[in-house]
Every structure is written in C-alpha cells, then in structure tokens.
C-alpha cells in the first residue's frame, strides 16, 4: 500500500499543516485524529450538510467548495501545506488533485484509490507520474487484514511487533482459563516460567489499561505481550485451542468479499454467498477456487444450506451494516449451538461495518472481530504521517487501544526517572510493555529507567497517542 517512503517530512514548523479533500468517512476520521494530535487541519468539502456537521464537531478550518476550483486552494493556503490527503469518493478527483497539489508545492500527497490499475508495481501510471507519494486502497487493506487474521493458526489474534521479535496476543478469557478471577499481581506470581505482561483488557464496551490489582474476569478479552519464543507457552497459558482454519463462508461478493476469496481460495475451503444473480455468475467465472452460491445470507435456511454448521469462520462483507451485524449474530448462534465452553471459541465471525458507531454494537452482539475499512485506511495514512517520530502504530481489533513502536529522543520526559517514579497522570491510559536496549528486548517494570535511544513498545488508549509522543520526544 505504501508507494514510497523516501521523502522525509518538513520540520521547519512547530505545527504541521494538513489539507484534507473530502469529509466522508475517511476524511472525517482523519481530521478528528489529526486535530487531537496537534496538527493544523484544513478541509475542502462541497457537501453543505457534511460541512455543517463538521463545523459543529471539528476544530478545523472548513471550506465549502469544489476541489477542482483553484480559488478554494488559494483560500485554504495550499502553498503553506505540508500534506495533502485526497479521500473523496472519486478516484479521478483524488489523483488529479494530487497533481494540482504538487503545483502548489505540497511535498507529500496521499490519495485514496479503489482501482488497482494505479500505483501497483505493474501499473501503467506510477506514483511518480501522478505526483502521489502514498496510494490507499481501503478494500484491499481490509481484505488483506481479514486474510491475515484467518491464516493465523491460533484461536485468537496475534500481531508481530518490534520486527517480529515481540508478539501481542489478543485472547478471550473463559471460565476454565487459568487466568480467570486473578489479578495481575497474582498472575505474575503464579505464572513465572517466562516474562509476559497483560497490557490491556476489553470488558463490554470499555478498554482498560490495567494496574497490578486489576482482576481478570471470565468474558474479558485481554492483550498479552511476550517474546516470540514464548508464544506457544502463552497460548497454553491462556487456554486457547489451536486450530488451523480450513473452512470459510463469506457473505457478500463485493470488492472486499471477492478479494478475500481470491486470497484464501487456494489454501482454504471457501464458499461465498451472493444475492445478485448476475454478480454471482461473474464470481463463479472469476473465482475458480471458490464455490459461489446464490441466495440471501441473512436467511437462516440459506446459511444452513450453504453448510454454515460445518464452517470454522463466517465473514460478513456486504455493503449494508445492518445485514452484516444481524447475519453475524445469526451465524454465531447457529455455529455454536452444539458446542460448550471454550470449544465455542473455535467458531469465529468477522463483521465489516462502515460506521464507527456500529462497531461497538457489532462487537457486543456476537461478532468476534469487527472491521471498518475507513478506519483501516485512516490508520495507514496516520502511520505514514507519523513515520519520523513513530516506527509503527497498530490498532487491536475489539480494543480502544493502539500498540505503538517508537524511539526515545534525547531529553524526553520519560528518561527523567524510573517508570514507577515518573510524575504522570496517564496511569490507566498508557502502559510501557517492553524496551529494546543493547540488542535485547526486556519487559518494562516499575524499576525500568528508559534512556535516550531506547526503543519502546507502548500500549495506550486510542485518544492518548499525542501524550505518548510527548513522553518520548524532546
């Protein structure tokens, strides 16, 4: 997805200026996050309704107008901008405005593009031709992320951090889990064969960055950080049943559903349900490794006839939020109707939603993992913009939490005292999981004294990334 990373952003201003074209889902999400992190944001949007809503909810400069109108660019002060982010609903508009932005001297241009005919290694037009530094393909990002999750051999999500040397495991706690009904101090005393750290807890719709006395309860979903070599022990400790997922049922044959089938079809048994007859015929011809079925996937009988009860994973990717949420709820009930306890965790449902407000609803009504392609695309853009200060930022599905990988700057506040003695009001929102020094990763504890140049893995609530950056920068 990254076209090139050779350009370093300007550091001539204390506050960087960002111009966003389009206040749809990605644009609004980005504006909100960038404003919270201290960037100066200007937005050009032609839709009066969207601009009125933004005026009342965003502390950004909003210009109502057409991005093809040069007067809007002059009013926005385009010649003073450090970044241009074009995320309107039109590929052509986004690519053309990046070329316009280049004429105004904007150094870094980012474009949301649905078509794969642009920006790829074999594409006729490359980023250099279109003056685009980063292409964002939301549907491709979403399909790749879902495929990654499905290919994991463990029962819950695992992500690599620190170039794969450390790993973060997201696990659901059941009644029979050895961690259930114990606080973090007790867990550390009881399970001390290898170092690990519980760094976040999701309970209902709340994400907790826990302290030592925090108790882990059945039903919680937790994030645990450990060295990669201890992954198998960590999986055994949390009571996860390992299973290689071989049977997948996809609901919806749009851009995301089709791409998932392409990515998984050669190594997994994949079935896809599509309600449009013409589209189903096209998919049958285009996906030789996928069994395509015609029907309404929100119908119980259709799901059962499609073999849902024998499936390991159900993925809802239609363009309708309500259909995806309700289908996952129905599928979860059908898939787990004949299993008990932690065995039910082997049956997974993944739900695609297009509204942030619906993510909590979906995650609390039966969906194991909920994805929003606008947030995935927005986070890819945010990671690119932050790349000089932060090595990477990863969002953990089901948690209001970010996993941040960054380098400690000279004179950073975090270097002044050991962690336990730092005068900070950020307890409960930020936790430092591990430190890399002298070629070795070690779990961060209260006596750890972070030094200039140390690499750190930090977990924080999503709205506290600005505070994390402040702690580790000069």
C-alpha positions as CSV (number, residue, x, y, z in Angstrom):
1,X,0.0,0.0,0.0
2,X,3.0,2.3,0.6
3,X,4.1,3.7,-2.8
4,X,7.4,5.2,-1.5
5,X,8.8,6.3,1.8
6,X,11.9,8.2,0.6
7,X,10.6,11.7,1.4
8,X,11.1,13.0,4.9
9,X,8.5,15.4,6.1
10,X,9.5,19.0,6.7
11,X,10.4,20.0,10.3
12,X,10.5,23.8,9.7
13,X,7.2,24.4,11.5
14,X,6.3,23.6,15.1
15,X,2.8,22.6,13.8
16,X,2.4,20.9,10.5
17,X,-0.4,21.9,8.1
18,X,-2.6,19.3,6.5
19,X,-5.1,19.8,3.8
20,X,-7.9,17.1,3.5
21,X,-10.1,16.9,0.4
22,X,-13.4,15.2,1.3
23,X,-15.2,14.9,4.6
24,X,-16.7,11.4,4.0
25,X,-15.9,8.6,6.4
26,X,-12.1,8.5,6.0
27,X,-11.7,12.3,5.8
28,X,-13.8,13.0,9.0
29,X,-12.0,10.2,10.9
30,X,-8.5,11.6,9.9
31,X,-9.4,15.2,10.7
32,X,-10.6,14.2,14.2
33,X,-7.5,12.1,14.9
34,X,-5.0,14.6,13.5
35,X,-6.6,17.6,15.4
36,X,-6.3,15.6,18.6
37,X,-2.6,15.0,17.9
38,X,-1.9,18.7,17.4
39,X,-1.8,19.1,13.7
40,X,-3.4,22.1,11.9
41,X,-6.1,20.8,9.6
42,X,-8.0,22.5,6.7
43,X,-10.7,20.7,4.8
44,X,-12.3,21.3,1.4
45,X,-15.8,19.7,1.0
46,X,-18.6,20.5,-1.5
47,X,-21.4,19.0,0.5
48,X,-23.2,21.6,2.7
49,X,-24.6,19.0,5.0
50,X,-21.2,17.5,5.8
51,X,-19.6,20.9,6.3
52,X,-22.4,22.0,8.7
53,X,-21.9,18.8,10.7
54,X,-18.1,19.2,10.8
55,X,-18.4,22.9,11.8
56,X,-20.1,21.8,15.0
57,X,-17.9,18.9,15.8
58,X,-14.4,19.6,14.5
59,X,-12.0,22.4,15.4
60,X,-10.7,22.5,11.8
61,X,-10.9,25.2,9.2
62,X,-13.7,24.0,6.9
63,X,-14.1,25.4,3.3
64,X,-17.3,24.7,1.4
65,X,-16.3,24.3,-2.2
66,X,-15.1,22.2,-5.1
67,X,-11.5,20.8,-5.0
68,X,-11.4,21.5,-8.8
69,X,-11.8,25.2,-8.1
70,X,-8.4,26.9,-7.8
71,X,-10.0,29.7,-5.6
72,X,-10.7,27.1,-2.9
73,X,-7.0,26.0,-2.9
74,X,-5.9,29.6,-2.6
75,X,-8.4,30.2,0.3
76,X,-7.1,27.1,2.0
77,X,-3.5,28.4,1.7
78,X,-2.3,25.3,-0.2
79,X,1.1,26.8,-0.7
80,X,1.7,26.5,3.0
81,X,0.6,22.9,3.4
82,X,2.9,20.0,4.3
83,X,0.5,17.2,3.4
84,X,-2.4,16.8,1.0
85,X,-4.8,13.9,1.7
86,X,-7.4,13.3,-1.1
87,X,-10.1,11.0,0.1
88,X,-13.2,11.9,-1.9
89,X,-15.4,9.2,-3.4
90,X,-13.9,9.7,-6.8
91,X,-10.6,8.1,-7.8
92,X,-10.2,10.5,-10.7
93,X,-10.7,13.6,-8.5
94,X,-8.3,12.3,-5.9
95,X,-5.5,11.6,-8.4
96,X,-6.0,14.9,-10.2
97,X,-6.0,16.9,-7.1
98,X,-2.6,15.4,-6.1
99,X,-1.2,16.8,-9.3
100,X,-2.8,20.2,-8.5
101,X,-1.3,20.0,-5.0
102,X,2.1,19.3,-6.5
103,X,1.8,22.6,-8.5
104,X,1.2,24.4,-5.2
105,X,4.4,22.9,-3.8
106,X,2.8,20.5,-1.3
107,X,5.6,18.0,-0.6
108,X,3.6,14.9,0.4
109,X,0.4,13.8,-1.4
110,X,-1.8,10.9,-0.4
111,X,-4.7,9.6,-2.5
112,X,-7.4,7.1,-1.8
113,X,-7.9,4.9,-4.9
114,X,-10.2,2.0,-5.3
115,X,-8.9,0.9,-8.7
116,X,-5.8,-1.4,-8.7
117,X,-4.8,-0.1,-12.1
118,X,-2.9,2.7,-10.4
119,X,0.1,2.6,-8.1
120,X,0.9,-1.1,-8.4
121,X,4.3,-2.5,-9.4
122,X,3.0,-3.3,-12.9
123,X,0.6,-0.3,-13.4
124,X,0.9,1.9,-16.4
125,X,0.9,5.0,-14.2
126,X,3.1,5.1,-11.1
127,X,3.1,7.4,-8.2
128,X,5.9,9.5,-9.8
129,X,3.7,10.1,-12.8
130,X,0.7,11.2,-10.7
131,X,2.7,13.0,-8.1
132,X,1.3,10.7,-5.4
133,X,3.5,9.6,-2.5
134,X,1.1,7.1,-0.9
135,X,-1.8,5.2,-2.5
136,X,-4.5,3.9,-0.2
137,X,-6.7,1.1,-1.3
138,X,-9.3,0.6,1.6
139,X,-10.9,-2.5,0.2
140,X,-7.5,-4.2,-0.4
141,X,-6.4,-3.2,3.1
142,X,-9.5,-4.7,4.6
143,X,-9.3,-7.9,2.6
144,X,-5.6,-8.4,3.4
145,X,-6.3,-7.8,7.1
146,X,-9.1,-10.4,7.2
147,X,-7.0,-12.9,5.3
148,X,-4.2,-12.4,7.8
149,X,-6.5,-13.0,10.7
150,X,-7.9,-16.2,9.1
151,X,-4.4,-17.6,8.3
152,X,-3.4,-17.3,12.0
153,X,-3.2,-20.8,13.4
154,X,-4.1,-19.8,16.9
155,X,-7.6,-19.3,18.1
156,X,-7.3,-15.5,18.6
157,X,-5.5,-12.6,17.1
158,X,-1.7,-12.4,17.2
159,X,0.4,-9.5,15.8
160,X,4.1,-9.1,15.4
161,X,5.8,-6.0,16.9
162,X,9.4,-4.9,17.0
163,X,10.2,-6.5,13.7
164,X,8.6,-9.7,14.8
165,X,10.8,-10.2,17.9
166,X,7.9,-9.5,20.3
167,X,4.3,-10.5,19.9
168,X,0.9,-9.3,21.2
169,X,-1.8,-11.9,21.7
170,X,-5.5,-11.0,21.9
171,X,-7.3,-13.7,23.8
172,X,-10.8,-14.2,25.2
173,X,-11.0,-15.4,28.8
174,X,-13.4,-18.2,29.6
175,X,-14.5,-19.8,32.9
176,X,-11.9,-22.5,32.6
177,X,-9.0,-20.2,31.8
178,X,-6.1,-20.3,34.3
179,X,-6.1,-16.5,34.3
180,X,-9.8,-16.1,35.2
181,X,-10.6,-14.4,38.5
182,X,-7.0,-13.5,39.3
183,X,-5.4,-10.0,39.5
184,X,-2.2,-9.1,37.6
185,X,0.0,-9.5,40.7
186,X,-1.4,-13.0,41.4
187,X,-0.9,-13.9,37.7
188,X,2.7,-12.7,37.8
189,X,3.5,-14.7,40.9
190,X,1.8,-17.8,39.8
191,X,2.9,-18.0,36.1
192,X,6.6,-17.0,36.2
193,X,8.2,-19.5,33.9
194,X,8.8,-16.8,31.3
195,X,8.2,-13.0,31.2
196,X,4.9,-11.6,29.8
197,X,2.6,-8.7,30.5
198,X,-1.1,-8.1,30.3
199,X,-1.3,-4.7,28.7
200,X,-5.0,-4.1,28.0
201,X,-8.4,-5.5,29.0
202,X,-11.6,-5.1,26.9
203,X,-14.7,-5.6,29.1
204,X,-18.0,-4.9,27.4
205,X,-17.5,-1.6,25.5
206,X,-14.7,-0.4,27.8
207,X,-11.0,-0.8,27.3
208,X,-8.9,-0.8,30.5
209,X,-5.1,-0.2,30.7
210,X,-4.7,-2.3,33.9
211,X,-2.6,-2.0,37.0
212,X,-1.3,-4.7,39.3
213,X,-4.5,-5.1,41.3
214,X,-6.8,-5.3,38.3
215,X,-8.7,-8.6,38.2
216,X,-9.2,-10.6,35.0
217,X,-12.8,-11.9,34.7
218,X,-14.4,-14.5,32.5
219,X,-15.7,-12.8,29.4
220,X,-12.8,-10.3,29.3
221,X,-10.7,-10.0,26.2
222,X,-7.1,-9.3,27.0
223,X,-3.9,-8.2,25.3
224,X,-0.7,-10.0,26.4
225,X,2.8,-9.1,25.3
226,X,5.7,-11.6,25.3
227,X,8.8,-12.6,23.4
228,X,8.1,-14.5,20.2
229,X,9.9,-17.6,21.5
230,X,7.3,-17.9,24.3
231,X,4.3,-17.7,22.1
232,X,3.4,-21.4,22.4
233,X,3.6,-21.2,26.2
234,X,1.5,-18.0,26.2
235,X,-1.2,-19.8,24.1
236,X,-1.2,-22.7,26.5
237,X,-1.4,-20.3,29.5
238,X,-4.4,-18.5,28.2
239,X,-6.3,-21.7,27.4
240,X,-6.5,-21.0,23.6
241,X,-7.3,-24.1,21.5
242,X,-5.1,-24.0,18.4
243,X,-6.8,-24.7,15.2
244,X,-5.9,-24.2,11.6
245,X,-9.0,-22.7,10.0
246,X,-9.8,-24.5,6.8
247,X,-13.5,-23.8,6.1
248,X,-14.6,-20.2,5.4
249,X,-18.1,-18.9,4.4
250,X,-18.2,-15.4,3.0
251,X,-21.4,-13.3,2.8
252,X,-21.2,-10.7,0.0
253,X,-19.3,-10.7,-3.3
254,X,-18.4,-7.1,-3.5
255,X,-14.8,-5.8,-3.7
256,X,-13.9,-7.0,-0.2
257,X,-15.6,-10.4,-0.3
258,X,-14.3,-11.2,-3.7
259,X,-10.7,-10.3,-2.8
260,X,-10.9,-12.4,0.4
261,X,-11.9,-15.3,-1.7
262,X,-9.0,-14.8,-4.0
263,X,-6.5,-14.6,-1.1
264,X,-7.8,-17.7,0.6
265,X,-9.2,-19.9,-2.1
266,X,-6.1,-21.8,-3.0
267,X,-5.4,-23.0,0.6
268,X,-8.8,-22.9,2.3
269,X,-12.2,-24.4,1.5
270,X,-14.1,-21.2,0.7
271,X,-17.8,-20.7,-0.1
272,X,-19.3,-17.3,-1.0
273,X,-23.0,-16.3,-0.9
274,X,-24.1,-13.6,-3.2
275,X,-27.7,-12.5,-3.6
276,X,-27.4,-10.8,-7.1
277,X,-27.7,-13.4,-9.8
278,X,-25.6,-11.5,-12.4
279,X,-22.9,-10.8,-9.9
280,X,-22.9,-14.5,-8.7
281,X,-22.4,-15.7,-12.3
282,X,-19.4,-13.3,-12.7
283,X,-17.9,-14.5,-9.5
284,X,-18.3,-18.1,-10.5
285,X,-16.3,-17.5,-13.6
286,X,-13.7,-15.3,-11.9
287,X,-13.1,-17.4,-8.7
288,X,-12.3,-21.0,-9.8
289,X,-11.2,-22.0,-6.3
290,X,-14.3,-20.7,-4.6
291,X,-17.8,-22.3,-4.5
292,X,-20.3,-19.4,-5.2
293,X,-23.9,-19.8,-4.0
294,X,-26.9,-17.6,-5.0
295,X,-29.1,-16.6,-2.1
296,X,-29.9,-14.2,0.8
297,X,-27.3,-14.8,3.5
298,X,-29.5,-13.2,6.2
299,X,-31.9,-16.1,5.8
300,X,-31.3,-19.0,8.3
301,X,-32.2,-21.7,5.8
302,X,-29.8,-20.3,3.2
303,X,-27.0,-20.3,5.7
304,X,-27.7,-23.8,6.8
305,X,-27.9,-25.0,3.1
306,X,-24.6,-23.3,2.5
307,X,-23.0,-25.5,5.1
308,X,-22.6,-23.0,7.9
309,X,-22.7,-25.6,10.6
310,X,-19.5,-27.2,9.2
311,X,-17.7,-23.9,8.8
312,X,-14.9,-22.6,11.1
313,X,-15.3,-18.9,10.1
314,X,-18.1,-16.7,8.9
315,X,-17.3,-13.3,7.3
316,X,-20.0,-10.7,6.5
317,X,-18.8,-8.2,3.9
318,X,-22.0,-6.8,2.3
319,X,-22.4,-3.1,1.8
320,X,-25.1,-2.9,4.5
321,X,-24.2,-2.5,8.1
322,X,-27.4,-4.0,9.5
323,X,-27.2,-7.0,7.2
324,X,-23.6,-7.7,8.3
325,X,-24.3,-7.3,12.1
326,X,-27.5,-9.4,12.1
327,X,-26.0,-12.1,9.9
328,X,-23.1,-12.5,12.2
329,X,-25.4,-12.7,15.2
330,X,-27.5,-15.4,13.5
331,X,-24.4,-17.2,12.3
332,X,-22.8,-17.2,15.7
333,X,-25.9,-18.7,17.3
334,X,-26.1,-21.4,14.6
335,X,-22.4,-22.2,14.7
336,X,-22.1,-22.5,18.5
337,X,-25.5,-24.1,19.2
338,X,-24.0,-27.6,19.7
339,X,-20.7,-26.7,21.5
340,X,-19.9,-25.9,25.1
341,X,-17.4,-23.7,26.9
342,X,-14.2,-22.7,25.3
343,X,-14.8,-25.0,22.3
344,X,-17.2,-22.4,21.1
345,X,-14.3,-20.0,20.7
346,X,-13.1,-22.1,17.7
347,X,-16.0,-20.8,15.7
348,X,-15.3,-17.2,14.5
349,X,-17.4,-14.5,13.0
350,X,-15.9,-11.4,11.3
351,X,-18.1,-8.4,10.6
352,X,-17.4,-5.5,8.3
353,X,-19.2,-2.2,9.2
354,X,-19.0,1.2,7.7
355,X,-20.0,3.3,10.7
356,X,-17.8,3.8,13.8
357,X,-20.9,3.9,16.0
358,X,-21.9,0.4,14.9
359,X,-18.6,-1.2,15.8
360,X,-19.5,-1.4,19.5
361,X,-22.9,-2.7,18.6
362,X,-21.4,-5.4,16.4
363,X,-18.7,-6.5,18.9
364,X,-21.2,-6.8,21.7
365,X,-23.8,-8.7,19.7
366,X,-21.9,-11.8,18.6
367,X,-19.1,-10.7,16.2
368,X,-15.7,-11.9,17.3
369,X,-13.8,-9.3,15.2
370,X,-15.3,-6.1,13.8
371,X,-13.5,-4.2,11.0
372,X,-14.1,-0.8,9.5
373,X,-12.3,-0.2,6.2
374,X,-12.4,3.6,6.6
375,X,-10.5,3.2,10.0
376,X,-8.0,0.8,8.5
377,X,-7.4,3.2,5.6
378,X,-7.2,6.2,8.0
379,X,-4.7,4.4,10.3
380,X,-2.5,3.6,7.3
381,X,-2.4,7.3,6.5
382,X,-1.7,8.2,10.1
383,X,1.2,5.8,10.3
384,X,2.7,7.3,7.2
385,X,2.4,10.9,8.5
386,X,3.9,10.0,11.9
387,X,6.7,7.9,10.5
388,X,9.6,10.2,11.6
389,X,8.5,10.1,15.3
390,X,6.8,6.7,15.5
391,X,8.1,3.5,13.9
392,X,4.6,2.0,13.7
393,X,1.1,2.1,15.2
394,X,-1.2,-0.9,15.2
395,X,-4.8,-0.9,16.2
396,X,-6.0,-4.0,18.0
397,X,-9.5,-5.1,16.9
398,X,-12.0,-5.1,19.7
399,X,-9.9,-2.8,21.8
400,X,-9.9,1.0,22.1
401,X,-6.1,0.7,22.1
402,X,-3.0,1.2,20.0
403,X,0.3,-0.6,20.0
404,X,3.0,2.0,19.4
405,X,6.6,1.3,18.5
406,X,8.9,4.3,18.9
407,X,12.4,5.5,19.7
408,X,13.2,7.6,22.8
409,X,14.5,11.1,22.0
410,X,17.3,13.0,23.8
411,X,15.8,14.9,26.8
412,X,12.4,13.1,26.5
413,X,10.3,13.3,29.7
414,X,10.2,9.5,30.1
415,X,14.0,9.4,30.6
416,X,14.0,11.6,33.8
417,X,13.2,8.9,36.3
418,X,12.4,5.2,36.6
419,X,8.9,4.4,35.4
420,X,7.4,4.0,38.9
421,X,8.6,7.4,39.9
422,X,7.5,9.4,36.9
423,X,5.2,12.2,37.8
424,X,2.4,11.5,35.3
425,X,-1.4,11.5,35.4
426,X,-1.5,9.0,32.5
427,X,-1.9,5.9,34.6
428,X,-4.8,3.8,33.4
429,X,-4.3,5.1,29.8
430,X,-0.7,4.3,28.9
431,X,1.4,1.3,29.7
432,X,5.0,0.6,28.5
433,X,5.2,-3.1,27.6
434,X,8.8,-3.7,26.6
435,X,12.2,-2.0,26.0
436,X,14.9,-2.8,23.4
437,X,18.4,-1.9,24.6
438,X,21.9,-3.4,23.7
439,X,20.3,-5.9,21.3
440,X,17.9,-7.3,23.9
441,X,14.2,-6.9,24.4
442,X,13.1,-6.9,28.1
443,X,9.7,-6.5,29.8
444,X,9.3,-3.0,31.3
445,X,8.7,-2.9,35.0
446,X,8.5,-0.1,37.7
447,X,12.2,0.0,38.2
448,X,13.0,0.3,34.4
449,X,14.7,3.6,33.6
450,X,14.3,4.4,29.9
451,X,17.3,6.0,28.3
452,X,17.8,8.1,25.1
453,X,17.8,5.8,22.0
454,X,15.9,3.0,23.7
455,X,13.2,1.5,21.5
456,X,9.9,1.0,23.3
457,X,6.6,-0.8,22.8
458,X,3.7,1.2,24.3
459,X,0.1,0.4,24.6
460,X,-2.3,3.3,25.0
461,X,-6.0,4.2,24.7
462,X,-6.6,5.4,21.1
463,X,-7.0,9.0,22.2
464,X,-3.7,9.2,24.1
465,X,-1.2,8.8,21.2
466,X,-0.4,12.5,21.4
467,X,0.6,12.1,25.1
468,X,2.7,9.0,24.2
469,X,4.6,11.0,21.6
470,X,5.2,13.8,24.1
471,X,6.6,11.4,26.7
472,X,9.2,10.0,24.2
473,X,10.1,13.2,22.3
474,X,12.2,16.2,23.3
